[in-house]
Amino acid sequence: MDVPLWAWAAVLAVILAMLAIDLLAHRTAHVVSVKEAALWSAIWVSLGLAFGGVIWWAYGARAGGEYYAGYLIEKSLAVDNVFVFALIFTYFAVPREYQHRVLFYGVLGALVFRAIFIAGGSVLINNFAWILYLFGAFLVFTGWKMFTHRNADMDPSRNPVLRLVRKHVPSTDEYHGQKFWVKKAGKWVATPLFTVLVLVETTDIIFAVDSIPAIFAVTQDPFLVFTSNAFAILGLRAMYFLLADLIHRFIYLKAGLAAILVFVGIKMLLLDVYKVPIWLSLTMIAACITIAVVASLRATRDHVPPQPPEPSVPGRPAGPASRDGVDTAANPSAEGDDTEVAAR
């Protein structure tokens, strides 16, 4: 697909403009209500679907179908991100009014890293066509692993990135509004919000390892891979606030996502044997996620959500962190008048 440079520039301009509007709308910390999240979700989904219509009009039904298939794959896998984000926010007792800021910068970083992954993947595919079979085998393995470990619990305290941050980054246990860094006793220290941002970012990078090859299974065009990924990711924040309180009910979600990964993996492995029509790919992906969600909601319609225990110290729920000499538990006065809160 021959995409002119101005089209790339126009897409990036639209993405940046929408991010700026979103940041302006949430410039003050507040709890995002379900109504507000639903409105923003409708805006992001409408934008993504409308862009697919432009692709369909400009480049034909095949390109449009490939965009929508990639968009649907990324949107479906993003629901699993929501589950992990909810665990991280609960673990660190992040106040709801600060969660949007973390997710905003998380999505911004996700767009950058995914662009890098897509560019790298395109170069590899153009130079080593056989790597598509490696991607396919990896997706089948990942789908099987997701299915067999679908009931496993995630423990953020065992995350090696968290241990690395706590060991090497001077930090404080107290939240200071939406600040990621504060000045305390003459030195800059990270707030728990910074640690949460690092975990959110690394989690999304891990998820990208699955989602990027999955989209390459339906199209190898870099423009379609990037745009379908980007427009799906833009709505991740609104999706989180819309689904966070329901995520415990999606008990069959991982089984549905596993089926999608296995399907697109097999599709990639059969590239030289049988080319799966794009309409069949769209139907299979939509059916897997729809069946998983509907079956989950029906099975848990009388389910009472679990109430997670409140950590005794907000932002420090799982053992001591390295403080590089700044320890408010041992020295309460460190949280007093010598704290200069500043944005960074």
C-alpha positions as CSV (number, residue, x, y, z in Angstrom):
1,M,0.0,0.0,0.0
2,D,1.6,3.2,-1.2
3,V,1.0,5.8,1.6
4,P,2.4,9.3,1.0
5,L,4.4,11.1,3.6
6,W,1.7,13.7,4.1
7,A,-0.7,11.0,5.2
8,W,1.7,9.8,7.9
9,A,2.1,13.4,9.0
10,A,-1.7,14.0,9.0
11,V,-2.3,10.9,11.2
12,L,0.3,11.9,13.7
13,A,-1.2,15.4,13.8
14,V,-4.6,14.0,14.5
15,I,-3.3,11.7,17.3
16,L,-1.3,14.5,18.9
17,A,-4.3,16.9,18.7
18,M,-6.6,14.3,20.3
19,L,-4.1,13.7,23.1
20,A,-3.9,17.5,23.7
21,I,-7.7,17.7,23.9
22,D,-7.8,14.8,26.3
23,L,-5.0,16.3,28.5
24,L,-6.8,19.7,28.5
25,A,-10.1,18.1,29.5
26,H,-8.4,16.3,32.4
27,R,-6.0,19.1,33.4
28,T,-7.4,19.0,37.0
29,A,-7.4,15.8,39.0
30,H,-10.9,14.4,39.4
31,V,-12.5,11.0,39.7
32,V,-13.6,9.9,36.2
33,S,-17.2,8.8,36.3
34,V,-18.7,5.9,34.3
35,K,-20.7,8.5,32.4
36,E,-17.6,10.5,31.5
37,A,-15.7,7.3,30.6
38,A,-18.5,6.1,28.4
39,L,-18.6,9.4,26.5
40,W,-14.9,9.4,25.9
41,S,-15.0,5.7,24.9
42,A,-17.7,6.6,22.3
43,I,-15.5,9.4,21.0
44,W,-12.4,7.2,20.7
45,V,-14.2,4.3,19.1
46,S,-16.0,6.6,16.7
47,L,-12.6,8.1,15.7
48,G,-11.1,4.7,15.1
49,L,-14.0,3.4,13.1
50,A,-14.2,6.6,11.1
51,F,-10.5,6.3,10.2
52,G,-11.2,2.8,9.0
53,G,-13.9,4.2,6.8
54,V,-11.3,6.6,5.3
55,I,-8.9,3.7,4.6
56,W,-11.7,1.7,3.0
57,W,-12.7,4.7,0.8
58,A,-9.1,5.5,-0.2
59,Y,-7.5,2.1,-0.6
60,G,-10.4,-0.4,-1.0
61,A,-12.2,-3.0,0.9
62,R,-9.2,-5.3,1.5
63,A,-7.2,-2.5,3.2
64,G,-10.2,-1.4,5.2
65,G,-10.9,-4.9,6.3
66,E,-7.3,-5.4,7.4
67,Y,-7.4,-2.2,9.4
68,Y,-10.6,-3.2,11.2
69,A,-9.2,-6.7,11.9
70,G,-6.0,-5.2,13.4
71,Y,-8.1,-2.6,15.4
72,L,-10.3,-5.4,16.8
73,I,-7.4,-7.5,17.8
74,E,-5.7,-4.7,19.6
75,K,-9.0,-3.5,21.2
76,S,-9.7,-7.1,22.4
77,L,-6.2,-7.6,23.9
78,A,-6.4,-4.1,25.5
79,V,-9.1,-5.5,27.9
80,D,-6.4,-7.7,29.4
81,N,-4.4,-4.5,30.0
82,V,-7.3,-3.1,31.9
83,F,-7.2,-6.1,34.3
84,V,-3.5,-5.7,35.0
85,F,-3.8,-1.9,35.4
86,A,-6.6,-2.4,38.0
87,L,-4.4,-4.8,39.9
88,I,-1.5,-2.3,39.9
89,F,-3.6,0.6,41.0
90,T,-5.2,-1.5,43.8
91,Y,-1.8,-2.7,45.0
92,F,-0.5,0.8,45.3
93,A,-3.8,2.2,46.6
94,V,-3.6,4.9,43.9
95,P,-6.4,7.5,44.4
96,R,-8.9,7.3,41.6
97,E,-8.4,11.0,40.8
98,Y,-4.7,10.4,39.9
99,Q,-5.2,7.4,37.8
100,H,-5.9,9.2,34.6
101,R,-2.6,11.1,34.7
102,V,-0.7,7.8,35.0
103,L,-2.6,6.2,32.1
104,F,-2.2,9.3,29.9
105,Y,1.6,9.2,30.1
106,G,1.4,5.4,29.9
107,V,-0.5,5.6,26.6
108,L,1.9,8.2,25.3
109,G,4.9,6.0,26.0
110,A,3.0,3.0,24.6
111,L,2.5,4.8,21.2
112,V,6.2,5.6,21.0
113,F,7.4,2.0,21.9
114,R,4.8,0.4,19.6
115,A,5.9,2.6,16.7
116,I,9.5,1.4,17.3
117,F,8.4,-2.3,17.5
118,I,6.3,-1.9,14.3
119,A,9.2,-0.3,12.4
120,G,11.5,-3.1,13.6
121,G,9.0,-5.8,12.7
122,S,8.5,-4.4,9.2
123,V,12.2,-4.3,8.6
124,L,12.6,-7.9,9.8
125,I,9.7,-9.1,7.6
126,N,11.0,-7.3,4.5
127,N,14.4,-8.8,5.0
128,F,13.6,-12.2,6.5
129,A,10.2,-13.4,5.3
130,W,10.6,-16.6,7.2
131,I,10.2,-14.7,10.5
132,L,6.5,-14.7,9.9
133,Y,6.5,-18.4,10.7
134,L,8.4,-17.6,13.9
135,F,5.8,-15.0,14.8
136,G,3.0,-17.5,14.1
137,A,4.6,-20.2,16.3
138,F,5.1,-17.6,19.0
139,L,1.5,-16.6,18.9
140,V,0.2,-20.2,19.1
141,F,2.5,-20.8,22.1
142,T,1.5,-17.6,23.8
143,G,-2.2,-18.3,23.3
144,W,-1.8,-21.8,24.7
145,K,0.2,-20.5,27.7
146,M,-2.5,-17.8,28.3
147,F,-5.2,-20.5,28.3
148,T,-3.4,-22.9,30.7
149,H,-2.5,-20.0,33.1
150,R,-5.8,-18.2,32.7
151,N,-6.6,-18.6,36.4
152,A,-3.2,-17.6,37.7
153,D,-3.0,-14.6,40.0
154,M,-0.7,-11.7,39.3
155,D,1.4,-10.5,42.2
156,P,2.9,-7.0,41.5
157,S,5.3,-7.4,44.5
158,R,7.2,-10.1,42.5
159,N,7.7,-7.8,39.5
160,P,11.5,-7.5,38.9
161,V,11.0,-4.0,37.5
162,L,9.4,-2.9,40.8
163,R,12.3,-4.4,42.8
164,L,14.8,-2.6,40.5
165,V,13.0,0.8,40.9
166,R,12.8,0.4,44.7
167,K,16.5,-0.5,44.9
168,H,17.9,2.2,42.7
169,V,15.4,5.1,42.7
170,P,15.2,7.3,45.9
171,S,11.5,7.5,46.7
172,T,8.8,8.5,49.2
173,D,5.8,6.6,50.3
174,E,3.4,9.5,50.2
175,Y,1.4,10.8,47.3
176,H,1.8,14.5,46.5
177,G,-1.1,15.2,44.2
178,Q,-0.4,14.2,40.6
179,K,3.4,14.8,41.0
180,F,5.8,12.0,39.9
181,W,8.7,13.7,41.6
182,V,9.0,15.9,44.7
183,K,11.9,17.7,46.4
184,K,12.5,16.4,49.9
185,A,15.3,17.5,52.2
186,G,17.0,19.1,49.3
187,K,16.9,16.1,47.0
188,W,14.5,14.9,44.3
189,V,12.7,11.7,45.2
190,A,10.0,9.7,43.2
191,T,6.5,9.5,44.5
192,P,4.6,6.2,44.3
193,L,2.9,7.6,41.2
194,F,6.2,7.4,39.3
195,T,6.7,3.7,40.3
196,V,3.1,3.0,39.1
197,L,3.9,4.7,35.8
198,V,7.0,2.6,35.3
199,L,5.0,-0.6,36.0
200,V,2.2,0.5,33.6
201,E,4.7,1.3,30.9
202,T,6.7,-2.0,31.2
203,T,3.4,-4.0,31.4
204,D,2.3,-2.4,28.1
205,I,5.6,-3.2,26.5
206,I,5.1,-6.9,27.5
207,F,1.6,-6.9,26.0
208,A,2.9,-5.3,22.8
209,V,5.1,-8.4,22.3
210,D,1.8,-10.3,21.7
211,S,-0.3,-7.7,20.0
212,I,2.1,-6.5,17.4
213,P,2.8,-9.9,15.9
214,A,-0.9,-10.6,16.1
215,I,-1.7,-7.6,13.9
216,F,1.1,-8.6,11.5
217,A,-0.9,-11.8,11.0
218,V,-3.7,-9.9,9.3
219,T,-1.6,-7.2,7.5
220,Q,2.0,-6.6,6.9
221,D,1.5,-3.0,5.8
222,P,3.3,-0.7,8.4
223,F,0.7,2.1,8.0
224,L,-2.2,-0.2,8.7
225,V,-0.4,-1.9,11.6
226,F,0.5,1.4,13.2
227,T,-2.8,3.2,12.7
228,S,-5.0,0.2,13.9
229,N,-2.8,-0.1,16.9
230,A,-2.7,3.6,17.7
231,F,-6.4,4.3,17.4
232,A,-7.2,1.3,19.6
233,I,-4.6,2.3,22.2
234,L,-5.9,5.9,22.4
235,G,-9.1,4.7,23.9
236,L,-7.4,2.6,26.6
237,R,-7.8,5.1,29.4
238,A,-11.5,5.5,28.8
239,M,-11.9,1.8,28.6
240,Y,-10.2,1.3,31.9
241,F,-12.5,3.7,33.7
242,L,-15.5,2.1,32.0
243,L,-14.6,-1.5,32.8
244,A,-12.4,-1.4,35.9
245,D,-15.3,-2.1,38.2
246,L,-16.6,-4.9,36.0
247,I,-13.3,-6.6,35.2
248,H,-13.7,-9.2,38.0
249,R,-16.7,-10.6,36.1
250,F,-14.8,-11.3,32.9
251,I,-13.9,-14.8,34.0
252,Y,-13.7,-16.3,30.4
253,L,-11.9,-13.3,28.9
254,K,-8.4,-14.9,28.9
255,A,-9.8,-18.0,27.2
256,G,-11.3,-15.8,24.5
257,L,-8.1,-13.9,24.0
258,A,-6.1,-17.1,23.9
259,A,-8.4,-18.4,21.1
260,I,-7.7,-15.2,19.2
261,L,-4.0,-15.5,19.5
262,V,-4.0,-19.2,18.5
263,F,-6.2,-18.4,15.5
264,V,-4.0,-15.5,14.2
265,G,-0.9,-17.6,14.9
266,I,-2.3,-20.5,12.8
267,K,-3.3,-18.0,10.1
268,M,0.3,-16.8,10.0
269,L,1.7,-20.3,9.8
270,L,-0.6,-21.2,6.9
271,L,0.3,-18.1,4.8
272,D,1.8,-20.2,2.0
273,V,-0.8,-23.0,2.2
274,Y,-4.1,-21.1,2.5
275,K,-4.8,-17.4,2.8
276,V,-7.6,-16.9,5.3
277,P,-10.1,-14.3,4.0
278,I,-10.1,-11.1,5.9
279,W,-13.9,-11.4,6.5
280,L,-13.3,-14.7,8.2
281,S,-10.6,-13.2,10.4
282,L,-12.9,-10.4,11.4
283,T,-15.7,-12.8,12.1
284,M,-13.5,-15.1,14.2
285,I,-12.0,-12.3,16.3
286,A,-15.3,-10.7,16.9
287,A,-17.0,-14.0,17.8
288,C,-14.2,-15.0,20.3
289,I,-14.3,-11.8,22.2
290,T,-18.2,-11.6,22.1
291,I,-18.7,-15.1,23.3
292,A,-16.1,-14.7,26.1
293,V,-17.7,-11.5,27.4
294,V,-21.3,-12.6,27.1
295,A,-20.6,-15.9,28.7
296,S,-18.6,-14.2,31.5
297,L,-21.4,-11.7,32.3
298,R,-24.1,-14.4,32.3
299,A,-22.0,-16.7,34.6
300,T,-21.3,-13.9,37.1
301,R,-24.6,-12.0,37.1
302,D,-25.1,-12.8,40.8
303,H,-21.4,-12.5,41.7
304,V,-20.4,-10.1,44.5
305,P,-17.1,-8.4,43.8
306,P,-14.3,-9.1,46.2
307,Q,-13.2,-6.3,48.4
308,P,-9.4,-5.9,48.4
309,P,-7.8,-5.2,51.7
310,E,-6.6,-1.6,52.3
311,P,-2.8,-1.4,52.5
312,S,-1.6,0.1,55.8
313,V,0.7,2.6,54.1
314,P,-0.6,4.1,50.8
315,G,2.0,3.6,48.0
316,R,4.0,1.1,50.0
317,P,1.9,-2.1,50.4
318,A,4.6,-4.8,50.0
319,G,7.6,-4.4,52.2
320,P,10.3,-1.7,52.5
321,A,11.6,0.2,49.6
322,S,15.0,1.7,49.1
323,R,14.8,5.3,50.2
324,D,18.4,6.4,49.8
325,G,18.4,8.0,53.2
326,V,14.9,9.4,53.1
327,D,12.7,7.2,55.3
328,T,9.5,8.7,56.6
329,A,8.6,5.6,58.6
330,A,11.8,5.9,60.6
331,N,11.9,9.7,60.5
332,P,8.4,11.2,60.4
333,S,9.8,14.7,60.3
334,A,11.0,14.0,56.8
335,E,7.4,14.5,55.7
336,G,7.1,17.8,57.5
337,D,8.2,21.3,56.7
338,D,11.3,20.4,54.7
339,T,9.2,19.0,51.9
340,E,9.2,21.1,48.8
341,V,6.6,19.8,46.3
342,A,7.4,20.7,42.8
343,A,6.4,19.4,39.4
344,R,9.0,17.7,37.2
